[in-house]
């Protein structure tokens, strides 16, 4: 049975790789909806996204939706991100997950990016002064994950993408899929594979893409409105392949169940991200947890081909990420409240700060 499960994972890996590796980093400017590459949540940001194999709950929808299946009962997440401080870009996210039946979980999340008010300009008014507009980028995720056995879980999700400015907008959708395999005497070994942002092309439309011309036709003017042709753009699909291992310091076995527990856990994790349009990434991180109440984590995200050379880097993020969490129990039924913070180091900006709260009901 275990051989069959491993074979399934290998087949999925081959299939996913064949679909995603068709991309080329030289085409980076051709992709659209690049906000889909932003992780809105806090714990996994502090881990640099290296924990795609071990992430559980609602946050798993951003890395590997299969981890959504490990939601205990009901989960609520609220997150605020000051993205690339100095750019005046803020990201607000909200998510809700609910267990359905014995092994299924339904999750819904919304991410909204705000850019503040931008001056409207024209050819004859390049300095503005005629009003402002506010661009809006919104992403809605709906996903379902299920534990198929004690070792294998999987999930599927659909992502609705909306982009708009004052006089033009674009709509689209994409699909996510992921599987996760857990093994070991205490489920300490984890592997995960996830395919994200796979969908049809998007195209902008609206009054901003049209223009009116006036022609003199035998003594009187004739006006006509024409639409500009707009090229469609593809979504930035990607593949995550990750693994992690839980080390328990001074482990103790429960006399009744035989399960291993420890006050101290150290979890190193690694994830390889194959991007369709941009450079591939290697994510390496580690997390320390004390009684699952206090956690600190750090990671480094390395772009393929850069090897710590900033002149070759194409991302504003320089690589290092850090984070911490405090989780407080509320009552005796397993309900907890979590406060999370993460920081990403950036170049030419003052970093990216993320803060979030999580209720596990």
N, C-alpha and C positions, 0 to 999 in steps of 0.2 A: 504493500500500500504506500509506503514511504517513497519507493522508487517511482511510483506513478505520480505522486505529488511533485517530486522534483522534476520529472519529465515535463509535466504541465508548465512549470515555471520556465524551463529551458525553451520550450516551444514559444511561450509568450514573449520571452526576451528576444528571440530571433525575429518574431513577427513585428514587435514594436520597433526594433532597431532598423529593420528594413524600411519601415515607413518614415521614421524620423531622420535618419542619417542622410536623406536625400537633399538636405539643406546645404547652404554654402554661406560662410560668414561674409563673403564679399557682397551678398545680397541683403545685408542688414538694413539698408535704407529702404528696401522694398516692402518690408513687413509693416503691418499696421497694428493697432490695438496693443501697443507694447506695454500698456498698464497691466496686461494679463501676466506679465513676468514679475510683478511686484507682489511680494508676500505681505498681506495686510496684518497678520497676527504677530504676537510678541514673542512667545516662547520659542517658536521655531526660527524666528529672525535672530534671536540671541544665539541660537545653535547654528546659524549660518545656513540653514536648510540641510545640514548634514544628516539630520535625524529623519530622513524620509522613510526609513524602515521601522523606526521605533515610535514615531509620532502617533498619538491616539486622540480620539475625540474629534471635536469640530474642526480644530486646526489642521487635521489631516487632509481636509479638502483642498488645502493649498499645496500639498506635497505629494501625498499618496492617499487617495480617497478610501483605500481599503482599511486604513486605521480608524475611520469613522465607526466601524463595527464594534470598537472597544469602548464606546460610550456606555457609562454605567447605567444611567436611566434618563435623566434630563440634564442638558448642559446649555448654559447661556454665556455668550461672549460679547464683550463690548471693548472696542479698541480705538485708540487715537494715535496717529502717526504724524509727526512733523518731518516731512520728507525733504531731504536735502536742505537743511536749515539755511535760510538766506534766499531761497527761491519763492517763499510765500506759498508753497504747496502743502496742503493738509489732506490727510486721508482718514476718513471715519469708516469704521466697519462694525457690523452687528451680525451675530449669528445665533442660531437656535438648533439644537439637535434633540431628537426624541427616540427612545428605543421603541421598536415596533415588534411585538411578539417576543420570542425567546432569543432570537439571534440577529434580527434586522434592526437597522437604525436609519432614520430619515433626517437629513440635515438641510438647512436653508441658511444662506448668508448673503449679505449685501455689502459691497464696497463702493464708496463714493469719494471721488477726488475733487477737491475745490481749489481754484487758482486765484480767488479774489476777483476784484473788479479790474477790468482791463479797458483802457481808453479806446473808443472807436475813432479810427483815423480814415481819412480819404486822401485822394491824390492832391486836392487843393487845400486840405487841412491835415498835414502830416503830424501836427502836434496835438491833434484831438480837440477836446473842448466841446464836443457835441454829444457827450454821453458815454456810458460804459456798457460792457457786456461781461457775462460770467460764463466761461466754458464749463461744461459738466461731463464727467466720465463716470458712468455707473456700471457696475457688474453685479449680476444676481446669479448665485449658484444654488442649484438644487441637486442633491445627491442621495444615493441609497447604498448602504454597505451591509454585508452579511457575513457572519462566521459560518463557513461550510463544514468545518471540523475544528478540533482543538488546535490544529496547526495552520490551516489555510483560511484566509478571509479575502474577500474581493468587493469591489464597489464600482459603480457607474455614476456619472454626474453630467449634468448639462449646464452650460454657462451662457447667460444672456448678456450681450454686450451693447451698451448704448453710449454714443458719443455725440455731443451737440455743442454748437456755438450759437450766436444770435440768429444766423440765417442759413444754417446748414447742419445736417445731422447724418448719422450712420447707425444702422442697427445690424446685429449679427448674432450668431450663436456658435458654441463649440461644445465638444464632448471631452470628458475625462474618463479614464479607466485605470484601475490599479489592482494589484494582488499583493498579498503579504504572507510570508511563510515564517512560522515560529517553531523553534525546536530547542532541545536541551532539557536537562532534568528539571530546571525551574524556569523554562521559557526564556532563557537568557540570550539565546542566539536568534537574531531576526534578519530577514532579508525582505526587500521590497522592490517592486517594479511598477512604475506608473507612467502612463502616457497622458499628456495634457494639451489642451487648446487645439484640438483637431476639429476642423469645421470648414464650411464653405467660405469663399471670399466675401469681403464687405465692400460697399461702395457708398460714398457720400451723395446726398441729394439735398435740394432746397433752393430757396430764392437767391441765396448768395452765389449760386453757380449759374446764374442767368444774367443776361444783360439786354438792355433795350437800345435799339438804334432808330434814328429818325432820318428819312430820306425825302427829298423833294420830288414829288411825282406830278408833273404837269400843273404846277401852280399851287399845290397843296401838299402838306406834310403827311407822310405815312409812317407810323411807328410799328415796330415789330420786336417781339421778345424772343431771344434765342438762348438755348441752354448749352453750356459748355460740356464737352465730353469729359467724363471723369473716369480715370482708370480704377479698376478694382484692386484691392490689396489683400494679401494673405495674412492669416493669423500666425503668431509666433509659437508654433507647436514645439514641444520638447519631450524628452524622455528622461526620467529619473531612475537610476539603479542604485540601491543603497543597502548597507548592512550595518549592524550594531551588535555590541556584546555588553551585557551587564555583569560587572564585577561586584561581588558583595564582600565587604570587609568584615571579618569575624562573623560569618553566617551562623545562624541558629536554625535548627529544624523543629517545626511544631510537633509536639508529642502526639497529637491526634491526627492531623492531616498529613504530616510529613513534609509540608511546604517549607521552603527555605526563606528566612527573613533576616534582615540586618538593619541596623541603624544607619549604615553608610553604604551608599551605592555609587559606583563610578561607571559611567557609560561612554566609551569612545564610539564614534560613528563616522561613517564616510558615505558620501553620495557622489556619483558621477552624473552630471547633467549634460545631455546631448541636445544642443539647441539647433533648430532648423535654420536660423538666419544669423545668429551671432556666435561668438566663440564658445566652445564647450567649456564647462567649468568642473573643477574638482573641489568638493566641499569636505573639509575635515574638522571635526569638533569633538568636544568632550564635556560631559556634565557630571557634577557632583551633587548628590542629594543626601540630606540628613533627615531620616524618618519621613521622607516624602513631604516634609513641611517647609524645608528651606533648600533651595537649589541655586547653584551658580553654574554658568556655562560660558563657553567661549569657542570660537571657531575661526577658520581662515578659508576664504573663498578664492581659489586661484583660477585665473583664466588660462585656457590652453594656449601655449605658445608664448606667453608673457614671461613666465618664470621669474616673477618678482620685478620685472623691468617695467616701471611705470610709463615709459615712453611708448610701449606697445599695448598698454591697457586701453580698452575701449569703453569701460564702465566707469561711472563716477565713484563707485565704491572701491576703496583701496584694498579690501580683503578682510581685515580683522573685524569681528563682531563679538559683542559681549552681552550677557543678560543675567538676570536674577529673578527668582520667584519666591513668594512667601504664601503658603497655603495654610489656612486656619480651619479646623473642624468646626462645624455648626451642628451641635446635637449628636445623638448616638446612632443615627441611621445612615451615616456615611456622607452627609451633606457637608460640602466644603466651600470656602470662599478663597479665591486666589488673586493676588496682586502681582503683576508681572511688568518687567521693564527690560528694554533692549536698546543697545546703541550700535550703530554701524558707522565705521570710519569712512570718510569720503574725501575726495580731492576737490579743491576749489569751493567747497561748501563747509558748513560747520557741523557735519555729521547728520545722521538721521536718528531721531529719538522715537521710540514706540513705548506706549504704556497701555496696559489693558487690565480688565478685571474679568474673572471667570467664576461662575456659580455652577457647581456640580450638585444637583438636587437629587 
